[in-house]
Amino acid sequence: MAKHGKKYLEAVKLIDSEATYEPAEAVELVKKAATAKFDETVEAAVRLGVDPRKQDQAVRGVVVLPHGTGKTQRVLVFAKGDKAKEAEAAGADFVGDQDMINKIQQGWFEFDVCVATPDMMSEVGKLGRLLGGKGLMPNPKAGTVTFDVAKAVQEIKAGKIEYRLDKAGQIHAPIGKVSFDAAQLNENLKALIDALNRAKPAAAKGVYLKGIAVSSTMGPSARVSTAAYR
């Protein structure tokens, strides 16, 4: 059983593990319970009433958080010619084609998100094992395989995140930092839940939003009432 320090044990007392809180109160408590010396990430964990084993109940998509994640994403764009110039003008951190593919094959991964134009995917696909294992492979469903590279880069820089159902039927996603004010975290959480509601599979039966919890990187979690989002 994991041992926790005094600060964590004091933080746990702030949140009733059996209680369900309104969203605004939950994020306030998570902020108060964050005791680390760094700016912790605040994450939402959402349990959905779907069967993750069934393809027609898969939940995956993207959402632009109104206040961003608090993390500056380093964006790599695979593109050539004019599209490469568009990506650079939009603020991409790294732009290239075969030169970038070669760097990754040699073990370079100094980026957080990959975008590729469709004409580059035959080459980028050769990096499947390297990028796929790190969740970095460009994907049309995530908006990261597109000819509109400028829009893709701008949205990522503005706070676009990808969400994806895990094997336990849950979505885990960052909604900001502890340094955000409670209203910003609450609005980011609402944007995420609204996106999940819109992404509800037609095959899903019964209660869809089964549980929501928010927590900081090192702190305890607070359960959030789902009623506010139904």
Phi, psi and chi 1 to 4 in degrees:
 res  aa     phi    psi   chi1   chi2   chi3   chi4
   1 MET       -  133.5 -169.7  172.2  177.9      -
   2 ALA   -66.5  140.5      -      -      -      -
   3 LYS   -96.5  137.2  -69.9 -175.4  178.0 -179.5
   4 HIS  -114.9  149.8  -66.1  -69.1      -      -
   5 GLY   -77.6  175.3      -      -      -      -
   6 LYS   -60.4  -40.9  -72.1 -177.2  179.1  178.8
   7 LYS   -62.0  -42.2  -74.9 -174.1  176.8 -179.6
   8 TYR   -66.2  -43.0 -179.3   87.9      -      -
   9 LEU   -63.8  -33.8  -65.2  175.0      -      -
  10 GLU   -70.5  -39.0  -73.6  -61.7  -44.6      -
  11 ALA   -64.4  -37.0      -      -      -      -
  12 VAL   -59.4  -33.7  166.5      -      -      -
  13 LYS   -66.1  -20.2  -64.5  176.3 -176.2  177.3
  14 LEU   -75.6  -23.3  -64.3  171.8      -      -
  15 ILE  -120.5  125.8  -60.2  174.0      -      -
  16 ASP   -81.8  112.8 -176.7  -14.3      -      -
  17 SER   -66.1  -18.2   61.8      -      -      -
  18 GLU   -93.5  -12.7  -61.4  -61.1  -43.2      -
  19 ALA   -88.0  157.0      -      -      -      -
  20 THR  -117.7  127.8  -59.3      -      -      -
  21 TYR  -109.3  154.7  -60.9   95.8      -      -
  22 GLU   -65.9  151.5  -71.0  -57.2  -52.3      -
  23 PRO   -52.3  -46.2  -27.9   35.4      -      -
  24 ALA   -62.5  -40.3      -      -      -      -
  25 GLU   -70.2  -37.8 -173.0  178.9    5.8      -
  26 ALA   -62.0  -45.1      -      -      -      -
  27 VAL   -70.6  -32.0  -65.2      -      -      -
  28 GLU   -62.0  -44.9  -78.1  -81.8   16.0      -
  29 LEU   -65.1  -40.3  -72.9  169.8      -      -
  30 VAL   -62.9  -39.9  166.6      -      -      -
  31 LYS   -62.5  -44.1  -80.3  172.2   60.1   67.0
  32 LYS   -66.8  -31.7  -72.3  178.3 -178.0  175.6
  33 ALA   -85.5   -4.0      -      -      -      -
  34 ALA   -82.2  117.9      -      -      -      -
  35 THR  -118.8   -0.2   58.4      -      -      -
  36 ALA   -68.2  158.7      -      -      -      -
  37 LYS   -80.8   -8.8  -67.1  179.8 -180.0  178.6
  38 PHE  -108.1  169.2   61.8   92.8      -      -
  39 ASP   -80.0   96.3 -167.9    8.2      -      -
  40 GLU   -66.7  148.2  -61.8  176.3   55.5      -
  41 THR   -79.6  140.2  -65.5      -      -      -
  42 VAL  -100.3  127.1  178.6      -      -      -
  43 GLU  -120.5  145.3 -176.5 -179.4   83.8      -
  44 ALA  -105.6  138.3      -      -      -      -
  45 ALA  -119.1  121.7      -      -      -      -
  46 VAL  -120.4  122.0 -174.6      -      -      -
  47 ARG   -95.7  124.0 -173.4  162.0   57.6   91.7
  48 LEU  -108.9  149.1  -61.3  177.1      -      -
  49 GLY   -85.8   60.8      -      -      -      -
  50 VAL  -132.0  164.2  -64.1      -      -      -
  51 ASP  -100.5  106.1 -173.0  -17.8      -      -
  52 PRO   -64.7  -12.6   22.5  -32.3      -      -
  53 ARG   -79.8  -16.5  -62.4  168.4  -62.9  178.8
  54 LYS  -100.8  127.1  -63.7 -177.9  177.7  177.7
  55 GLN   -60.3  -35.2 -169.3   61.5   39.1      -
  56 ASP   -77.8    1.5   63.0   -6.1      -      -
  57 GLN  -118.8   16.7  -66.1 -172.6   39.7      -
  58 ALA   -69.5  141.0      -      -      -      -
  59 VAL  -124.1  116.1  179.8      -      -      -
  60 ARG  -153.9  140.3 -179.4  177.7 -175.8  176.9
  61 GLY   179.5 -165.6      -      -      -      -
  62 VAL  -133.4  157.4  -65.5      -      -      -
  63 VAL  -150.2  140.9   58.0      -      -      -
  64 VAL   -93.7  113.0  177.4      -      -      -
  65 LEU   -71.8  130.0  -60.0  178.8      -      -
  66 PRO   -58.1  -27.0   16.3  -29.3      -      -
  67 HIS  -114.9   14.0  -57.8  -72.7      -      -
  68 GLY    69.7 -174.0      -      -      -      -
  69 THR  -102.7  -10.4   62.5      -      -      -
  70 GLY    85.7   -0.9      -      -      -      -
  71 LYS  -116.6  132.7  177.8 -175.7  177.9 -177.8
  72 THR   -81.1  114.8  -58.8      -      -      -
  73 GLN   -82.5  131.8  -61.3  -84.4   49.2      -
  74 ARG   -90.6  117.3  -61.6  166.8  -61.8  174.6
  75 VAL  -106.4  127.7 -176.7      -      -      -
  76 LEU  -105.8  129.8  164.1   61.5      -      -
  77 VAL  -118.8  126.4  178.6      -      -      -
  78 PHE   -93.0  109.4  -66.6  104.3      -      -
  79 ALA  -160.5  162.3      -      -      -      -
  80 LYS  -125.1  160.9  -61.9  177.5 -179.4  178.2
  81 GLY    55.8 -131.8      -      -      -      -
  82 ASP   -61.3  -36.0  -70.9  -18.0      -      -
  83 LYS   -65.9  -34.2  -69.0  -60.0  173.0 -176.7
  84 ALA   -66.0  -40.9      -      -      -      -
  85 LYS   -64.9  -39.3  -68.1  175.9 -176.6  176.1
  86 GLU   -62.6  -41.9  -73.6  177.2   24.1      -
  87 ALA   -63.5  -43.3      -      -      -      -
  88 GLU   -63.0  -43.2  -71.8  173.3   -9.4      -
  89 ALA   -65.8  -29.5      -      -      -      -
  90 ALA   -80.3   -9.5      -      -      -      -
  91 GLY   106.9   14.9      -      -      -      -
  92 ALA   -61.4  142.0      -      -      -      -
  93 ASP   -78.6  -34.9  -60.7  -85.2      -      -
  94 PHE  -138.9  134.5  -49.8  100.5      -      -
  95 VAL  -136.8  136.1 -177.1      -      -      -
  96 GLY   177.5 -174.2      -      -      -      -
  97 ASP  -129.9 -102.6   45.3   80.0      -      -
  98 GLN   -65.1  -30.3 -168.3   58.9   50.1      -
  99 ASP   -62.9  -40.5   56.4  -29.7      -      -
 100 MET   -71.6  -36.2  -72.7  -63.4  172.2      -
 101 ILE   -61.5  -42.7  -69.2  170.8      -      -
 102 ASN   -63.0  -40.8  -68.3  -18.5      -      -
 103 LYS   -61.4  -43.3  -78.6 -173.8   73.1  171.5
 104 ILE   -66.1  -39.7  -69.6  168.6      -      -
 105 GLN   -62.4  -23.8  -72.7  174.4  -29.9      -
 106 GLN   -91.8    4.7  -69.1  165.2   16.8      -
 107 GLY   102.4   14.7      -      -      -      -
 108 TRP   -88.8  125.9  177.1   77.8      -      -
 109 PHE  -141.2   44.0  -70.9   97.2      -      -
 110 GLU   -86.4   50.1  -61.2  -59.5  -47.3      -
 111 PHE  -149.9  163.2   53.5   91.3      -      -
 112 ASP  -111.2  -29.0  -56.5  -62.1      -      -
 113 VAL  -139.3  141.6 -176.2      -      -      -
 114 CYS  -112.3  135.6  -90.3      -      -      -
 115 VAL  -123.5  143.6  175.2      -      -      -
 116 ALA  -142.4  144.5      -      -      -      -
 117 THR   -76.5  150.1   52.0      -      -      -
 118 PRO   -55.3  -34.3  -29.2   37.6      -      -
 119 ASP   -71.2  -12.4   59.5  -36.9      -      -
 120 MET   -93.4  -11.2  -76.1  -64.6  -57.4      -
 121 MET   -67.7  -25.6  -76.2  -54.1  -66.4      -
 122 SER   -64.4  -33.3   60.2      -      -      -
 123 GLU   -83.8  -43.6  -68.3  -59.6  -46.6      -
 124 VAL   -62.4  -32.0  175.3      -      -      -
 125 GLY   -58.4  -24.0      -      -      -      -
 126 LYS   -68.5  -15.3  -64.2  173.8 -177.1  177.1
 127 LEU   -93.1   11.0  -59.5  172.3      -      -
 128 GLY   -47.8  -48.3      -      -      -      -
 129 ARG   -67.7  -36.9  -70.7  178.4   66.2 -176.6
 130 LEU   -74.8  -47.7  -66.5  170.4      -      -
 131 LEU   -78.6  -40.1  -65.7  178.6      -      -
 132 GLY   -61.0  -39.2      -      -      -      -
 133 GLY   -65.2  -21.9      -      -      -      -
 134 LYS  -105.1    6.4  -64.5  178.2  179.9  -69.0
 135 GLY    68.8   28.6      -      -      -      -
 136 LEU  -109.3    0.0  -67.4  168.9      -      -
 137 MET   -68.3  127.7 -166.7   68.4 -178.9      -
 138 PRO   -57.5  143.5  -25.1   35.5      -      -
 139 ASN  -144.6  130.9 -173.0  -66.6      -      -
 140 PRO   -57.3  -36.6  -22.4   33.5      -      -
 141 LYS   -65.7  -25.6  -69.5 -178.0  179.9  179.0
 142 ALA   -93.3    1.2      -      -      -      -
 143 GLY    74.9   16.7      -      -      -      -
 144 THR  -104.3    3.8   48.2      -      -      -
 145 VAL  -117.5  103.6  176.7      -      -      -
 146 THR  -162.6  152.8  176.0      -      -      -
 147 PHE   -84.1  -17.2  -81.0  117.1      -      -
 148 ASP   -86.8   66.5 -163.9  -11.2      -      -
 149 VAL   -66.9  -31.2  -70.3      -      -      -
 150 ALA   -62.4  -46.8      -      -      -      -
 151 LYS   -63.0  -43.4 -179.6 -177.2  177.6 -176.2
 152 ALA   -60.0  -46.6      -      -      -      -
 153 VAL   -63.9  -44.9  170.8      -      -      -
 154 GLN   -62.1  -41.5  -71.7  162.5   -3.1      -
 155 GLU   -67.0  -41.3  -74.1 -174.1  -18.7      -
 156 ILE   -62.1  -44.5  -67.5  165.1      -      -
 157 LYS   -65.7  -28.6  -68.4  -71.4 -172.9  178.3
 158 ALA   -81.5  -10.0      -      -      -      -
 159 GLY   119.8   22.7      -      -      -      -
 160 LYS   -74.4  132.9 -176.5  170.9   85.6  169.2
 161 ILE  -124.7  156.8   60.9  166.6      -      -
 162 GLU  -104.5  138.6 -177.9  179.0    2.2      -
 163 TYR  -119.7  150.0   57.5   81.2      -      -
 164 ARG  -153.8  133.2 -169.7  174.0 -173.3  176.5
 165 LEU   -66.7  132.6 -168.2   71.8      -      -
 166 ASP   -93.7 -179.3   66.9   15.5      -      -
 167 LYS   -66.2  -18.4  -68.5  179.4 -179.3  178.6
 168 ALA   -92.1    3.9      -      -      -      -
 169 GLY    79.4   27.0      -      -      -      -
 170 GLN  -122.4  154.9  -65.6 -170.8    9.1      -
 171 ILE  -112.4  129.1  -61.3  -78.6      -      -
 172 HIS  -117.3  127.5  -67.7  -90.4      -      -
 173 ALA  -150.7  143.2      -      -      -      -
 174 PRO   -74.7  142.2   29.3  -35.0      -      -
 175 ILE  -123.4   13.7   57.5  167.5      -      -
 176 GLY   138.7 -161.7      -      -      -      -
 177 LYS  -121.2  159.9  -65.1  -75.5 -172.4  178.8
 178 VAL   -59.5  -28.7  166.3      -      -      -
 179 SER   -71.7  -14.4   58.8      -      -      -
 180 PHE   -66.2  152.0  -75.9   22.8      -      -
 181 ASP   -78.8  163.5   63.9   42.3      -      -
 182 ALA   -60.2  -36.4      -      -      -      -
 183 ALA   -63.6  -40.1      -      -      -      -
 184 GLN   -65.0  -44.4  -70.0  174.6  -42.7      -
 185 LEU   -63.1  -41.4  -69.3  170.2      -      -
 186 ASN   -63.1  -41.9 -161.8   20.6      -      -
 187 GLU   -68.2  -38.0  -72.8  168.0   20.1      -
 188 ASN   -65.2  -41.3  -82.7   -3.2      -      -
 189 LEU   -62.0  -43.9  176.1   60.1      -      -
 190 LYS   -62.2  -40.8 -175.2  178.3 -173.6  -57.0
 191 ALA   -61.0  -41.1      -      -      -      -
 192 LEU   -65.0  -48.9  171.4   64.8      -      -
 193 ILE   -65.1  -39.2  -57.1  -59.0      -      -
 194 ASP   -59.9  -41.2  -73.8  -11.2      -      -
 195 ALA   -65.0  -40.9      -      -      -      -
 196 LEU   -65.5  -38.7  -66.5  179.2      -      -
 197 ASN   -62.9  -40.6  -83.0  -31.5      -      -
 198 ARG   -67.3  -27.2  -70.5 -167.7  -63.0  -89.5
 199 ALA   -89.2    6.9      -      -      -      -
 200 LYS   -57.4  123.6  180.0 -179.2  178.9 -179.6
 201 PRO   -67.4  144.3  -16.6   30.7      -      -
 202 ALA   -61.7  -28.1      -      -      -      -
 203 ALA   -79.5   -9.5      -      -      -      -
 204 ALA   -71.1  131.7      -      -      -      -
 205 LYS  -118.6  154.6  -54.9  -62.4 -179.2 -174.4
 206 GLY    74.0 -155.5      -      -      -      -
 207 VAL   -70.5  126.4  177.1      -      -      -
 208 TYR   -88.1  -54.3  179.0   59.1      -      -
 209 LEU   -85.8   99.2  -79.5  179.3      -      -
 210 LYS   -90.0  -28.9  -74.5 -160.6  161.7 -175.8
 211 GLY  -169.8  145.6      -      -      -      -
 212 ILE  -134.9  136.8  -55.7  169.8      -      -
 213 ALA  -139.6  147.7      -      -      -      -
 214 VAL  -124.4  146.7  -71.2      -      -      -
 215 SER  -156.5  161.8   63.2      -      -      -
 216 SER   -97.6  170.0   63.6      -      -      -
 217 THR   -50.6  -46.1  -54.3      -      -      -
 218 MET  -111.3    1.3  -54.7  -65.0  -72.5      -
 219 GLY  -105.0  172.2      -      -      -      -
 220 PRO   -72.9  162.6   28.8  -35.6      -      -
 221 SER   -99.1  155.8   63.7      -      -      -
 222 ALA  -121.5  130.6      -      -      -      -
 223 ARG   -79.2  138.3  -67.4 -179.5    2.6 -174.7
 224 VAL  -110.5  137.9 -178.7      -      -      -
 225 SER   -63.0  130.4  169.4      -      -      -
 226 THR   -83.8  -13.9   58.8      -      -      -
 227 ALA   -59.5  -32.5      -      -      -      -
 228 ALA   -67.0  -17.2      -      -      -      -
 229 TYR  -112.2    6.8  -57.3  110.3      -      -
 230 ARG   -94.0      -  -73.0 -179.5 -174.7  157.5
